[in-house]
Amino acid sequence: MEWFTDADYWLGRLLFQRGLAVVYLVAFVSVACQFRALMGERGLLARLDRHTADHQTESSAAQAA
C-alpha cells in the first residue's frame, strides 16, 4: 500500500479529511439542534409515551365494553 502513504497525494488526503470533518460537523450540529425537541417533558418522546398510554387505555376500554 505504498500509494496510501505516497507524498504526492498529500493534497488529496488533506481535502478528503477536511471534507469528512465538515460532514461530521454538520451531522453533529443537526443532531444538537434536534435534541431539544426530542427530549424533555414536552418533547416528542414524552408525547409518544403519552399517546401509547392513551391508545392502550382506549383499547382496554373497548375490550371491556
DSSP file (Angstrom, degrees, kcal/mol; ACC not computed):
  #  RESIDUE AA STRUCTURE BP1 BP2  ACC     N-H-->O    O-->H-N    N-H-->O    O-->H-N    TCO  KAPPA ALPHA  PHI   PSI    X-CA   Y-CA   Z-CA
    1    1 A M    >>        0   0    0      0, 0.0     4,-0.7     0, 0.0     3,-0.7   0.000 360.0 360.0 360.0  49.5    0.0    0.0    0.0
    2    2 A E  G >4  +     0   0    0      1,-0.2     3,-0.6     2,-0.2     4,-0.5   0.825 360.0  62.9 -66.4 -31.3    2.7    2.5   -1.0
    3    3 A W  G 34 S+     0   0    0      1,-0.2     3,-0.4     2,-0.2    -1,-0.2   0.795  94.9  62.2 -65.4 -26.2    0.2    4.6   -2.8
    4    4 A F  G <4 S+     0   0    0     -3,-0.7    -1,-0.2     1,-0.2    -2,-0.2   0.827 114.4  30.9 -70.0 -31.4   -1.6    5.3    0.5
    5    5 A T  S << S+     0   0    0     -4,-0.7    -1,-0.2    -3,-0.6    -2,-0.2   0.275  87.3 134.8-108.9   9.3    1.4    6.9    2.1
    6    6 A D    >   -     0   0    0     -4,-0.5     3,-1.2    -3,-0.4    -3,-0.1  -0.355  56.1-137.3 -63.6 136.6    2.8    8.4   -1.1
    7    7 A A  G >  S+     0   0    0      1,-0.2     3,-1.1     2,-0.1    -1,-0.1   0.701  97.4  70.5 -69.1 -20.1    3.9   12.1   -0.6
    8    8 A D  G 3  S+     0   0    0      1,-0.2     3,-0.3     2,-0.1    -1,-0.2   0.699  95.2  54.2 -71.2 -17.7    2.4   13.0   -4.0
    9    9 A Y  G <>  +     0   0    0     -3,-1.2     4,-2.3     1,-0.2    -1,-0.2   0.115  69.9 112.9-103.2  21.5   -1.2   12.6   -2.7
   10   10 A W  H <> S+     0   0    0     -3,-1.1     4,-2.3     1,-0.2    -1,-0.2   0.874  77.4  50.5 -63.3 -37.5   -0.9   14.9    0.3
   11   11 A L  H  > S+     0   0    0     -3,-0.3     4,-2.7     2,-0.2     5,-0.2   0.912 110.2  49.4 -68.6 -41.6   -3.4   17.4   -1.1
   12   12 A G  H  > S+     0   0    0      2,-0.2     4,-2.3     1,-0.2    -2,-0.2   0.914 112.8  47.1 -62.1 -43.4   -6.0   14.7   -1.8
   13   13 A R  H  X S+     0   0    0     -4,-2.3     4,-2.6     2,-0.2     5,-0.2   0.907 112.2  50.5 -64.2 -41.4   -5.7   13.3    1.6
   14   14 A L  H  X S+     0   0    0     -4,-2.3     4,-2.5    -5,-0.2     5,-0.2   0.932 112.5  45.6 -62.8 -46.8   -5.9   16.7    3.2
   15   15 A L  H  X S+     0   0    0     -4,-2.7     4,-2.5     1,-0.2    -1,-0.2   0.894 113.1  50.6 -64.7 -39.7   -9.1   17.7    1.2
   16   16 A F  H  X S+     0   0    0     -4,-2.3     4,-2.5    -5,-0.2    -2,-0.2   0.937 112.2  46.4 -63.6 -46.0  -10.7   14.3    2.0
   17   17 A Q  H  X S+     0   0    0     -4,-2.6     4,-2.1     2,-0.2    -2,-0.2   0.908 114.5  46.7 -64.0 -42.5  -10.0   14.6    5.7
   18   18 A R  H  X S+     0   0    0     -4,-2.5     4,-2.0    -5,-0.2    -1,-0.2   0.899 112.5  50.4 -67.4 -39.4  -11.3   18.2    5.9
   19   19 A G  H  X S+     0   0    0     -4,-2.5     4,-2.1    -5,-0.2    -2,-0.2   0.912 110.8  48.6 -63.9 -42.0  -14.4   17.3    3.8
   20   20 A L  H  X S+     0   0    0     -4,-2.5     4,-2.3     1,-0.2    -1,-0.2   0.878 109.2  53.7 -65.0 -37.5  -15.1   14.4    6.1
   21   21 A A  H  X S+     0   0    0     -4,-2.1     4,-2.4     2,-0.2    -1,-0.2   0.888 107.9  50.4 -63.5 -38.9  -14.7   16.6    9.1
   22   22 A V  H  X S+     0   0    0     -4,-2.0     4,-2.6     2,-0.2     5,-0.2   0.906 108.8  51.7 -65.8 -41.4  -17.2   19.1    7.7
   23   23 A V  H  X S+     0   0    0     -4,-2.1     4,-2.2     1,-0.2    -2,-0.2   0.933 112.1  46.2 -60.7 -45.9  -19.7   16.3    7.1
   24   24 A Y  H  X S+     0   0    0     -4,-2.3     4,-2.6     2,-0.2     5,-0.2   0.900 111.3  52.4 -63.3 -40.8  -19.3   15.1   10.7
   25   25 A L  H  X S+     0   0    0     -4,-2.4     4,-2.5     1,-0.2     5,-0.2   0.931 110.2  47.4 -61.5 -46.3  -19.6   18.7   12.0
   26   26 A V  H  X S+     0   0    0     -4,-2.6     4,-2.3     1,-0.2    -1,-0.2   0.905 112.3  50.8 -61.9 -41.6  -22.9   19.3   10.1
   27   27 A A  H  X S+     0   0    0     -4,-2.2     4,-2.2    -5,-0.2    -2,-0.2   0.928 112.4  45.1 -63.3 -45.5  -24.3   16.0   11.3
   28   28 A F  H  X S+     0   0    0     -4,-2.6     4,-2.3     2,-0.2    -2,-0.2   0.880 113.3  49.8 -69.0 -37.3  -23.5   16.7   15.0
   29   29 A V  H  X S+     0   0    0     -4,-2.5     4,-2.0    -5,-0.2    -1,-0.2   0.906 110.5  51.4 -65.4 -40.5  -24.8   20.3   14.8
   30   30 A S  H  X S+     0   0    0     -4,-2.3     4,-1.6    -5,-0.2    -2,-0.2   0.919 111.6  46.2 -62.0 -44.3  -28.0   19.0   13.2
   31   31 A V  H  X S+     0   0    0     -4,-2.2     4,-1.9     1,-0.2    -1,-0.2   0.897 110.0  54.3 -65.2 -40.0  -28.5   16.4   16.0
   32   32 A A  H  X S+     0   0    0     -4,-2.3     4,-0.7     1,-0.2    -1,-0.2   0.878 108.7  48.8 -62.8 -37.3  -27.8   19.1   18.6
   33   33 A C  H  < S+     0   0    0     -4,-2.0     4,-0.4     1,-0.2    -1,-0.2   0.848 115.8  43.4 -70.4 -33.3  -30.5   21.3   17.2
   34   34 A Q  H  X S+     0   0    0     -4,-1.6     4,-1.4     1,-0.2     3,-0.4   0.710  96.3  77.1 -84.5 -21.2  -33.0   18.4   17.1
   35   35 A F  H  X S+     0   0    0     -4,-1.9     4,-1.8     1,-0.2     3,-0.3   0.872  89.5  55.8 -59.8 -39.7  -32.1   17.0   20.5
   36   36 A R  H  < S+     0   0    0     -4,-0.7    -1,-0.2     1,-0.2    -2,-0.1   0.876 108.3  47.8 -62.4 -38.7  -34.0   19.7   22.4
   37   37 A A  H  4 S+     0   0    0     -3,-0.4     7,-2.1    -4,-0.4    -1,-0.2   0.766 112.6  49.8 -73.9 -25.1  -37.3   19.0   20.5
   38   38 A L  H  < S+     0   0    0     -4,-1.4     7,-1.9    -3,-0.3     8,-0.3   0.818 108.8  50.3 -84.7 -31.3  -37.0   15.2   21.1
   39   39 A M  S  < S+     0   0    0     -4,-1.8     3,-0.2     5,-0.1     5,-0.1  -0.521  77.1  54.6-106.7 170.7  -36.3   15.2   24.8
   40   40 A G  S >  S-     0   0    0     -2,-0.2     3,-1.1     1,-0.2     6,-0.4  -0.244  93.8 -61.5 100.3 173.9  -37.9   16.7   27.9
   41   41 A E  T 3  S+     0   0    0      1,-0.3    -1,-0.2    -2,-0.1    -2,-0.0   0.829 136.9  34.6 -65.3 -33.6  -41.3   16.8   29.4
   42   42 A R  T 3  S+     0   0    0     -3,-0.2    -1,-0.3     4,-0.1    -2,-0.1   0.182  98.5 113.6-107.1  16.5  -42.9   18.5   26.4
   43   43 A G  S <> S-     0   0    0     -3,-1.1     4,-1.7    -5,-0.1    -5,-0.2  -0.167  82.4 -98.5 -82.5 177.8  -40.7   16.8   23.8
   44   44 A L  H  > S+     0   0    0     -7,-2.1     4,-2.2     1,-0.2    -6,-0.2   0.868 120.1  54.0 -66.5 -37.8  -41.7   14.4   21.1
   45   45 A L  H  > S+     0   0    0     -7,-1.9     4,-2.0     1,-0.2    -1,-0.2   0.888 107.9  50.1 -67.2 -37.2  -40.7   11.3   23.0
   46   46 A A  H  > S+     0   0    0     -6,-0.4     4,-2.2    -8,-0.3    -1,-0.2   0.895 111.3  49.2 -65.7 -39.0  -42.8   12.2   26.0
   47   47 A R  H  X S+     0   0    0     -4,-1.7     4,-2.7     2,-0.2    -2,-0.2   0.868 108.1  53.8 -68.1 -35.7  -45.8   12.8   23.7
   48   48 A L  H  X S+     0   0    0     -4,-2.2     4,-2.4     2,-0.2    -1,-0.2   0.911 108.7  49.3 -64.0 -41.8  -45.2    9.4   22.1
   49   49 A D  H  X S+     0   0    0     -4,-2.0     4,-2.3     2,-0.2    -2,-0.2   0.919 113.0  46.9 -62.8 -43.8  -45.2    7.8   25.5
   50   50 A R  H  X S+     0   0    0     -4,-2.2     4,-2.6     2,-0.2    -2,-0.2   0.899 111.7  50.9 -64.9 -39.9  -48.5    9.6   26.4
   51   51 A H  H  X S+     0   0    0     -4,-2.7     4,-2.4     2,-0.2    -2,-0.2   0.905 110.9  48.6 -64.4 -41.2  -50.0    8.6   23.0
   52   52 A T  H  X S+     0   0    0     -4,-2.4     4,-2.2     2,-0.2    -2,-0.2   0.909 112.2  48.5 -64.8 -42.4  -49.1    5.0   23.6
   53   53 A A  H  X S+     0   0    0     -4,-2.3     4,-2.1     2,-0.2    -2,-0.2   0.911 112.4  48.6 -64.8 -42.4  -50.6    5.0   27.1
   54   54 A D  H  X S+     0   0    0     -4,-2.6     4,-2.4     1,-0.2    -2,-0.2   0.898 110.9  50.8 -63.1 -40.6  -53.8    6.7   25.8
   55   55 A H  H  X S+     0   0    0     -4,-2.4     4,-2.2     1,-0.2    -2,-0.2   0.888 110.3  49.0 -65.6 -39.6  -54.1    4.1   23.0
   56   56 A Q  H  X S+     0   0    0     -4,-2.2     4,-2.2     2,-0.2    -1,-0.2   0.883 110.8  50.9 -67.0 -37.9  -53.7    1.2   25.4
   57   57 A T  H  X S+     0   0    0     -4,-2.1     4,-2.3     2,-0.2    -2,-0.2   0.916 111.0  48.1 -64.4 -43.7  -56.3    2.7   27.7
   58   58 A E  H  X S+     0   0    0     -4,-2.4     4,-2.2     2,-0.2    -2,-0.2   0.886 111.1  51.0 -64.1 -39.9  -58.7    3.1   24.8
   59   59 A S  H  X S+     0   0    0     -4,-2.2     4,-2.0     2,-0.2    -1,-0.2   0.905 110.7  48.5 -64.7 -41.4  -58.1   -0.5   23.7
   60   60 A S  H  X S+     0   0    0     -4,-2.2     4,-1.8     1,-0.2    -2,-0.2   0.901 112.1  49.0 -65.4 -40.8  -58.7   -1.8   27.2
   61   61 A A  H  X S+     0   0    0     -4,-2.3     4,-1.2     1,-0.2    -2,-0.2   0.871 110.8  50.4 -67.1 -37.0  -62.0    0.2   27.4
   62   62 A A  H  < S+     0   0    0     -4,-2.2    -1,-0.2     1,-0.2    -2,-0.2   0.869 111.2  48.0 -69.7 -35.9  -63.1   -1.0   24.1
   63   63 A Q  H  < S+     0   0    0     -4,-2.0    -1,-0.2     1,-0.2    -2,-0.2   0.828 109.8  53.0 -72.3 -31.9  -62.5   -4.7   25.0
   64   64 A A  H  <        0   0    0     -4,-1.8    -1,-0.2     1,-0.2    -2,-0.2   0.774 360.0 360.0 -73.4 -25.8  -64.3   -4.2   28.3
   65   65 A A     <        0   0    0     -4,-1.2    -1,-0.2    -5,-0.1    -2,-0.2   0.464 360.0 360.0 -84.0 360.0  -67.4   -2.9   26.7
